[in-house]
C-alpha cells in the first residue's frame, strides 16, 4: 500500500497580528456568514472581540457558539452542527485551545456528513470532504489546527479518536499575540503536550528521517522556550517559537504519530478529568523508559535534549532510566507542571484503565507491545 511520507494541506498565516487578516481570508473563500466556535474563557479574555472586529471590518455576519467544554462532548458538537445549519453559516471559525478546534472540526464535518458524529470513530465509515474550516489556536499544545484527528467524548466521558483527514482545517491563523494572556499553569500544561507529540513521533514505530527533521528541533524549541513562556507570558519570542513547535508537532501527528503516551493521556483524561497535556506528561517518562529497548538511540537523543548526559557505555535499561529521569526533571523541576496527585484519582479504577490503555488506538504505533499488566505497572508509578 502506498504510504506517502509528507503532505500538508492546511494553509497557514503566521505572525504577530495575523488574526487581523481573518475577514480578508473569509471573504477570499467566498463565504458570507461565519459560525464562530469558542469557549467562554476565550470570550472573557477578549480574544473573540479581536476576531469579531476583523469579520465586521469586512462586512461579514457571524454567529457565536460558546458552548465548548474540555474533553469535548459529542453532544455539544451535534448541537453546534444543528445551529450552524439552521443559521445558514457557510464557514466555521474555531478559536481557542484543542477543545475548541476539535469541536469546530466536528461542527464543520456535520455540515457535509450525517451524524451521529461518533459513527466516524469507526474508520471504515466514509467521510465526505468538509471544506470551509479556519482554526485559530490560542494555546501552544495540541497542534489540532493542522492535524487530521478529532478527539471527542461520549456521555460516559469515554474518549473516541476520529481520523478526520477529510475534515481538516483549510486554513490556520497562528498569531502569537493571542497567546500572551495564557497563565503559567495553562502554558505549562499545553506546552508539555507539544513536547509529547514531538517525543512520540520521534520514537514511534513509524518514525523516519523526514519526521525527525521536524520533531527533533521541535523538542529543542520546547526545552528552550517553554520555561521562558511560563516565566513571562508576554515574551513574544518565546510565544512565537512555542507556536511554531506546536504547529509542526501537530503536522507530524499524521506521519510519526503518537503512541502509548497518548493512550495513557486519553484514558487518564477520560477517567479522572485531567487536562490532556498533563495526562500525557504523567505517563511519558515511563513510556520512554518502556520503549527504550526498541528505540535506544532515539530514546538517548530525546533524553540528551532534555538535559541527560551519557558516557556511551549505558545499557538500554540505563538509557531508559536516564530518559525517564530527564523528562521528570523537566516536567517537575523546570516547568513545575501540576502533579498527578493534585487531580482526583481512584486506584480502584486502575485495572479497568489498564485494559483500556492496552486496547487504545495509538498503541498500534508503540514500538513495543504493551499489555494491560505493563500499563497497570505504569499507572502505579504515576500515582506512587
N, C-alpha and C positions, 0 to 999 in steps of 0.2 A: 504494500500500500504506500502511496506517495505521502511523505511526511515533510512538508516544507518547513525549513528552519527559521524563516524570517518573513514577517509580513505585519504591517501596522497600518490599519485603515483610518484611524482616528486622526483628524487634522487638529493640530494643537496651536493655540495662540498663547504665548508665554511672555510674561514680563510684568513689571510693576505698572498698575493702572490698566492692564489689558481688559478688565471687566467693562470698561467704558465702551469697548467695541461690540458689546453684545447686541445692541439694537441694530447696528450695521450688519452684523453677521446674520441675525434672524431675517432681516429684510433681503439679504442676498440669497437666502434659501427660498424666498418666495412665500414665507409664512406671514400670517396676519394676526394670529391670536395665540398667545403663549400660555401653557399650563405650567405654572411655577411651583415646583415641589421643594419643600424645605421642612425644617423643624422649627419649633417656637423659639429655640435658643438663637438660631440664625437671625430671626426677626428681631429679637431683643438686642442682639449685638449691632443692629443697624446695617447688616450686610445686605439684606433684601432691599432696603431702601436704595442702596447703590446700584443694585441690579435693575430695580424698577425705574430708576432715573434714566438709565440707558435705553430701556424699552420705550419710555414715554417720550424721550427726545427724538425717537424715530417714528413716533406716532403709532405705536403698536399697542393693542389690547393685551391684557393678561389677567389670569385667574390664579390666585394664590391658594395652594393646598398645603397646609402647615401641620398635617397630622402624622408626620414621620416619627417613628419610635425606634429606639435601639433594637437590635436583632429584628429587623423589620418584619412585621407580621404579614402574611399573605392577604389577610382580610383587609388591611389598610391599603395594600396595593390595588386590590379589586375595587375598593371604594373609590380610590383615586381614578382608576380607569373608567369607572362608570360616570363620574363627574366630568372627566375630561371629554368623554364622548358627548355627553349632554350639552356641554358648553360649546361644542364645536371647535375645540382647540386643534390647531394643525401643527403644533410644535411643543415639545416638552423640554423645559429647562430645569435641571436638578442642581440645587445649591446646598452645599453642606459637606458633611463627612460621608463615610461609606454607606451609612444607613439611608441618607437622602439620595445618594446616587443609585444605590440598588433599588430603592423604591421608585425612583424616576425611570430607571431602566424597565422595571416591571410594568409601570403605567404605560409607557410608550409601547412596549411589547403588546399590551392588550388593545392598543389602537388598531392592530393589524392581525390579531390572533384571538380566537375564542378562549375563554377561561374554562375551568378554574386555572389559575396560574401555576399551581403546584403540579399540574399534569406534566409540565415540562421538566420536572425532576426525573422523569423517565426520558432518557436521552434519545430513545427511538422515536419519540413524538416529533413529527415535522414542525418546524417553526418558520413562519413567513418572515421575510425580511421586514424590519421595522425601522424605517428611517425617521429622521426628524428629532433626534435627541442631542441636546447640548448639556454637558456636565461641567460644573464649576466647583471644584473642591475648595473647602475652607480649612482642611487639615492636610497634613502630610503623612498619610498612613496607608490607606487601603489600595491606592492606585486604581480604584474602580473606574476612574474616568477613561482609562484605556484598556481595561481588562475585558475578557469575554465571559465573565462569570457574574451571577447574581446569587446571593445567599439570603433565603427567606425562612421565616419560622411559621410553623402551623399553630393551631390553637393550644397545643400542649407544649409549646416552646421548643419543639424539635426542629433543628435546622436542616434545610434542604439546599444543597448547592445545585444551581441550574447552569448548564452550559449554554450560553446565550450568544453564540457567535453572530447570529442574525439580529441581535438586539443591542449591539454595542453602540456607544456614542458615535455620532457623525463628527462632532467637534468637542474639544475640551478647551476651556479657558483657564489657564494656570496663572493666577495673579497672587504673588507673594504678599501683597498688601492686605489681602483678605485674611491672612493667617496670623497677623501680628497680635490679634486680640486673644489668641488661644492661651489659656492659663497654663502654668508649668506642668501640672499633672496630666492635662489633656495632651500637651505637646509630647510628653514622655510616652504616654500610652499609645498615641498614634505613631510616633516616630519609631518606636520599637517594632511596630508591625512592618514598617518598611524594611527594617533590618532583617526580620524573619523571612520576608519574601526573598530578599537577596541571598541570605544564607541557604535557604531551602532550594532555590533554583540552582545554586552553586553546587549543592551536594545531592541532588535528586538522581533518580535512575535515568532521567533524560537530559542531564547536564551535558553541555557540549561547548566547544571553544567559542562559538558565536554568542551563546548566552553568557559565558564567563566574561567576555569583553565588556559587557554592560554591568553585570551584577557584582563583579569584584570591585571596581571603583565605586559602585553603589554602596557596598559595605563600608568602604573607606570614608565616603562622604558622611554617612550616618555617624560613624565613630567620631569624626572631626566636628561636625556641625550640630548634631542633636544636643550635646551639652551646652553649646552656645545659645541655641534657640530656647532652651529651658531657662538658662540664666538671664537672658534678655530677650523677651518676646518681640521687641522692636528692632532686633538685629536683622536687617533685611537681607544681608548677605547669607546669614545662616538660614533664614526662611527660604530664600531662593534656592540654595543648594539642597535643602531638605525636600523642597517641592520637586526638584529635578530627580533626586534619588527615588522619591515616591513614585513619580510617573514612570520612570524607567523600570523600576521594580515591578510595577503593575503591568507594564507591557510584557515583561519576561514571564509573567504568570501563564501566558499562553504557550510557552516554549519549554522552559526549565520546570515550570510548575512548582507547587508547594508539595510537601509530603506529610509525614506523621506529625510534625509540629503543628500543622494546621488541623489535623484530625483531632488532636487534643484541644486546640483552640476552639473548634466548633462545638465539641461535646462539653467542655468545661463552661463555655459561654452559655450554652443552652440550659445546662442543669443548674448553674449557680448564678446566672445573670451577670457574668464578669465581662467587662469590656473586651472586645475581640483582641486588641493588641496585647493587653495584659495576659489574657488566657493563653495566647500563643507563647509569649515570653516566659511564662511559668514553666512550660514544658520544654522549650527549645534547648536549654543546656543539656538536659538528659537525653533528648533525641539526638543531638550532636554526638554525645558520648556513645549512644547505642549504635549509631551508624558508622562510627569511625573504622570498624573492622572492614567495611566495604569501601569506604572512601577516605583512607588515611591521609593522603596528600591534600585532598580538598579540605578535610577537617583541620589539618595542620595550618593551611593557609588562612582559613577563616579565623582560627584561633590567633594567629600572628596579627591579623588586622585588629583583633580585639585586645591585643597587648601581650599575648603569651610569648614566652621566649623558649626556644628549643635548642638542644645541643646537637641533634641529629641522630642520637642513639636511642630515642624513645621507641618503645613497643607501641603497637596500635592501641593497646589499653591505656598506656600513658598519654598518647596523643589525645585520645578521647577525654581523659580526665582533665588534661590541661585546657582543652576546648571548653569543657563544662565549666571549669572554674573561671576562665576568662569571660565567658558570657555572663555568669552570675555576678562577677565583679563589676562589669559594665552596667548591668541591669540594676544592681542593688546599691553600689557604692559611687557610681559616676552619675547616672541619671535618676537614681532614687525612685524607681518605679514602686507604686503602691504594692506592698507584699500580698501574697496569695491569701494569707490567713486573715487579712483585713476585710475580705469579702466573705459573705455567708457561704458555708460549705457543709456537707453532710457525708461523713465517712461511710454511712450505711449504703450510699449510692455508688460507691467506688467499683464494686464488681459489675454492676449493671453498666456503668460508664465505660469500663474497660472493654466489655463486649462490644459496645457501640463504637469505641475507638478502633478496635481491630477491623471492623467492617466499614468504617467511614471511607468515603470516596477517595480521598487523597492518599490513602495508604498504598494505592496502586503505584504511586511514584516514589515510595520509600525504597531505598536501595537494599534494605534488609527486611525480610518478612517479620512483622511484629504481631505477636499473639496477644490474646487478652491477658495472659499471665504477665507478659512483658509490660503491657500498658498499665496493669494494676500496680506493678512494682514502681513505675514512674509516678503514678498518681500518689502513691505513698511517700515518695521522695519529695514531691512538690509540697505536700502538706505536713511533712515531718516536723 
